[in-house]
Amino acid sequence: MTEQGVRWTAEQVLALAPDDASRKAGARLGGAGPWSQTGGSASGAVWGLCKGSGSKPYRTVVDLSGPAYKCSCPSRKFPCKHALGLLLLWAGEGLDTSAGAPADSSAGAPDWADEWLAERAAKAARPAADRSGRAGTADAEGARKRAERRAARIGAGVIELEQRLADLVRGGLAGQERAGYAAWEETAARMVDAQAPGLAARVRELGTIPSCGTGWPARMLEEAALLHLLDRAWLGVSALPEPLAATVRSRLGLQPRTDGEAVRDRWLVLAQYDTASPDGRLTTRRIWLRGLASGRPALVLDFGPPGRPPGLALPVGLVLEAEARFRPGSAGLRADLGERFAPAAPCRTAPTGVSTGEALQAYGTALREDPWLESWPVVLGPVVPIPGGQQGGRQGEQQGTAAWQLADAEGTSALPVPLTGGGSRPATGLWQLAALSGGGPLTVFGECGHHGFTPLTAWQPDSSEPVVLG
């Protein structure tokens, strides 16, 4: 297949692993030894039989356009170690394609693989109207009344939250360290009852701030002010311009009223990382994309319950030709991936970067559309990482946590790179960045916000190979 000519790297394959154990187990299956009847199709699928502990080998097939996986093993991990091993075998040695087969067929595949691939193809070709089920015939009047009832409940919850914030400011912040988290959790539960999950999440974050170390009063006041702004925006949402009103609704956790813009492009995967909710009940996977033709950034989110990683995984450095449907609001960042038109393939060039000043300007522009935006995706380059902590001792260590910078190659301006807080990466990722640089310029992708710049991926000069930081 054409994708056999532009195979993934082993690092990109292993980035799909749901955990370290799967990564190690998959690496052990990356050779030809346990595999038989392997093959691939020009449409972007690979398959094979992997010898296991039982009498029958495991049937494994991977659709590279997803990627998506199917294996007869009992593992509940996606991808399982057999899928990872098959992909590593393909990445390292390649697999024979079906000679003469059309690019859109899976001819030559065994029946069990062909059946699964055909089901996926049929599902992708099904019109959107068919997948919507009864949505097209829903009772419009009933939906309007339900929306009105929910809006009323949210309004009551917002008024209650405003009273809670007023009590906080009137009583002062000094006692919050001793007050504990329980009262804020109770307030968050009230917001859930009001059907405003976005408010509940922000309240929970507010309640954790007093335990976050030095400087917490300023951070708590800042977060309370943003929460107050969101409350007031909801109470006056009918008078807001529609783009800002859509942002307010999305920040409260309401579904968009209309479908967003659909953009077909070749999307470069810039970064992928997971975060856990404060209570550990939800894992959120953030995948940053950039349209190679449009230059538009996109944020794709996926979620996983406790004990299971999110299902969607896109290795950094791959390019996928697909349709992205952007959701209204949220500064036009949030998108859902739709139809894909070709299997993903590695990008042969590094993205073009901007200066630190242009990065700040981009974030400032986005704040006009979404005042609650934590950060904006930016590719910086060329920039030079400047490590902190140049003064020795414990004082130097503390200063070093705020002294890292990414400076323009000319040395005229720089962005701070904090080691802790604001969602920044661990120190190991920053030292990795400094080692890649060696004092020279790099191209760096990350999130630019009010906490500074959080580097996520780097490219060395004259190299298209991305290095994931952290």
VENFENLIN-V243802 format. One record per run of one state. SS is the DSSP state (H for helix, E for strand, L for the rest). FROM is the first residue (numbers start at 1). TO is the last residue. If there is no record, write none. Layout:
ss={SS,SS}
from={FROM,FROM}
to={TO,TO}
This chain:
ss={L,H,L,H,L,H,L,E,L,E,L,E,L,E,L,H,L,E,L,H,L,H,L,H,L,H,L,H,L,H,L,H,L,H,L,H,L,H,L,E,L,E,L,E,L,E,L,H,L,E,L,E,L,E,L,H,L,E,L,H,L,E,L,E,L,H,L,E,L,E,L,E,L}
from={1,2,6,10,15,20,29,35,42,45,51,58,64,68,72,81,94,97,98,111,126,128,132,133,138,140,172,176,180,182,194,197,212,216,236,237,240,242,253,262,277,282,292,297,306,318,327,330,333,334,341,345,347,354,355,356,370,375,387,393,404,405,409,414,417,427,438,442,450,452,460,467,469}
to={1,5,9,14,19,28,34,41,44,50,57,63,67,71,80,93,96,97,110,125,127,131,132,137,139,171,175,179,181,193,196,211,215,235,236,239,241,252,261,276,281,291,296,305,317,326,329,332,333,340,344,346,353,354,355,369,374,386,392,403,404,408,413,416,426,437,441,449,451,459,466,468,470}
